[in-house]
């Protein structure tokens, strides 16, 4: 069984989260032909600045870590 820990993401971990987002959503983008223009909200096109900005706005960010590797990522934001 894989051991993992889910916890809040620190600012210095955003790059690792971005890598996980790009890996996960990039596969779908390639498979289905999504582009930044046709699906701009896809995780495949999120930038580090997008994540930093969201964190500064108070968006809650959590990641599943296996050791020091980000295996999953989610962010929660109150809908306005």
Protein Blocks (a to p, Z undefined) as FASTA:
>chain_A
ZZdddddddfklmmmmmmmmmmmmmmmmmmnopafklmmmbmklccfklmmmmmmnopac
ddddehjacfbdcdddddZZ
